[in-house]
């Protein structure tokens, strides 16, 4: 067999694999690290912006939460002032005006889900009632006999407990 001295074509030569140098690998890692750091800083800044906006929204909500209620209460105050300004000797006319104003106030309470707690005849509930005394009564012990001051709840949360007298067994 004759030895062929002709050079090999590029196709016949296996490609030489070159591994990247340490400097190239370090440079690529640094670029990747910088990308991750930039993305992290962006996410951190975005998180801070969201937190700040949420805090501002909460502050505004707290500041203006009672605005609607306050506007409704202004009408009740106007009615009371108008009633006080009327010069009349007729007590029935004055009482009629007060009843209308009370209806107006009750309407505002209904609009804002403020409920009256008037527990006469109910069992004492320390979450809704505050007992200020006990009376001997025919009623079952710890039953509300009389209400000294009505209580109120807002959206089923007690704002002010009812001040009550409760029954105690006769001796």
C-alpha positions in Angstrom: 0.0 0.0 0.0 1.1 3.3 -0.9 1.2 6.0 1.6 -0.7 9.0 0.5 1.1 12.2 1.1 -1.8 14.4 0.1 -3.0 16.7 2.8 -6.3 15.9 4.5 -9.3 18.0 3.8 -11.0 20.0 6.6 -13.8 17.6 6.5 -11.5 14.7 7.4 -9.9 16.6 10.4 -11.7 16.3 13.7 -12.5 19.7 15.2 -10.4 20.6 18.0 -12.3 21.3 21.2 -11.1 24.2 23.1 -12.2 24.8 26.6 -12.7 28.4 27.7 -9.9 29.8 29.6 -10.2 30.6 33.3 -10.4 34.4 32.5 -13.2 33.8 30.0 -15.1 31.7 32.6 -14.6 34.3 35.3 -15.8 37.1 33.0 -18.9 35.1 32.1 -19.6 34.4 35.8 -19.1 38.1 36.7 -21.6 39.1 33.9 -24.1 36.6 35.1 -23.7 37.7 38.7 -24.1 41.4 37.7 -27.3 40.5 35.8 -28.7 38.7 38.9 -27.7 41.6 41.2 -29.4 44.1 38.9 -32.6 41.9 38.8 -32.5 41.6 42.6 -32.0 45.4 43.0 -34.9 46.0 40.7 -37.2 43.6 42.6 -36.1 45.1 45.9 -36.9 48.6 44.6 -40.2 47.5 43.2 -41.1 45.9 46.6 -40.2 49.1 48.4 -42.4 51.1 46.0 -45.3 48.7 46.6 -44.9 48.9 50.4 -44.7 52.7 50.3 -47.8 52.9 48.1 -49.7 50.5 50.3 -48.8 52.5 53.4 -50.0 55.7 51.7 -53.3 54.0 50.8 -53.8 52.7 54.3 -53.1 56.2 55.7 -55.6 57.8 53.3 -58.2 55.1 54.1 -57.8 55.8 57.8 -57.9 59.5 57.3 -61.0 59.6 55.2 -62.8 56.4 56.4 -65.4 58.4 58.3 -66.0 61.0 55.6 -69.3 59.4 54.4 -70.5 58.9 57.9 -69.5 62.5 58.8 -71.4 63.9 55.9 -74.6 62.0 56.9 -74.2 63.2 60.5 -74.0 66.8 59.3 -77.6 66.6 58.2 -78.6 65.4 61.7 -76.7 68.3 63.3 -78.4 70.7 61.0 -81.8 69.3 62.0 -81.0 69.7 65.7 -79.8 73.3 65.2 -82.9 74.2 63.2 -85.1 72.7 66.0 -83.3 74.7 68.6 -83.6 77.9 66.6 -87.4 77.6 66.4 -89.2 79.9 68.9 -92.3 78.0 70.0 -94.2 77.5 73.1 -95.8 74.4 71.7 -94.1 71.3 73.2 -95.8 69.0 70.7 -94.2 70.8 67.8 -90.8 70.6 69.5 -91.3 66.9 70.3 -92.4 66.2 66.7 -89.2 67.9 65.4 -87.1 65.8 67.8 -88.8 62.6 66.6 -88.0 63.4 63.0 -84.4 64.1 63.9 -84.2 60.8 65.8 -85.6 59.0 62.7 -83.0 60.7 60.6 -80.2 59.6 63.0 -81.6 56.0 63.1 -81.5 56.1 59.3 -77.8 57.0 59.3 -77.2 54.2 61.8 -78.9 51.7 59.5 -76.9 52.9 56.5 -73.7 52.3 58.3 -74.8 49.0 60.0 -74.7 50.4 63.6 -77.1 48.3 65.6 -78.6 49.0 69.0 -78.1 46.5 71.8 -81.2 46.5 74.0 -81.1 43.1 75.8 -84.1 43.2 78.1 -85.1 39.6 78.9 -81.9 38.1 77.4 -79.3 36.1 79.3 -76.3 38.2 80.4 -73.6 38.1 77.7 -70.4 39.7 78.9 -69.3 40.3 75.3 -72.3 42.5 74.7 -73.5 43.6 78.2 -71.9 45.2 81.2 -73.8 44.3 84.5 -73.7 47.2 86.9 -76.0 45.7 89.5 -78.3 42.9 90.5 -81.9 42.9 91.5 -84.1 40.3 93.1 -86.5 39.1 90.5 -88.9 36.4 89.5 -86.9 36.0 86.3 -84.2 33.4 85.9 -80.8 34.5 87.5 -78.4 36.3 85.2 -81.2 37.5 83.0 -81.2 41.2 82.0 -84.0 42.9 84.0 -83.4 46.5 82.8 -81.1 48.5 80.6 -79.6 51.6 82.0 -77.8 52.6 78.8 -78.2 50.9 75.4 -75.2 49.4 73.8 -74.2 49.6 70.1 -72.4 47.4 67.6 -70.8 48.3 64.3 -70.8 45.4 61.8 -71.4 42.9 64.6 -68.5 44.3 66.6 -69.5 45.8 70.0 -68.6 49.5 70.1 -70.2 50.0 73.5 -71.7 47.3 75.7 -75.2 47.9 77.2 -75.2 48.8 80.9 -77.7 46.5 82.5 -79.2 45.3 85.7 -79.5 41.5 86.0 -81.8 39.3 88.0 -80.6 37.4 91.0 -82.6 34.7 92.8 -84.8 35.8 95.7 -83.4 34.8 99.1 
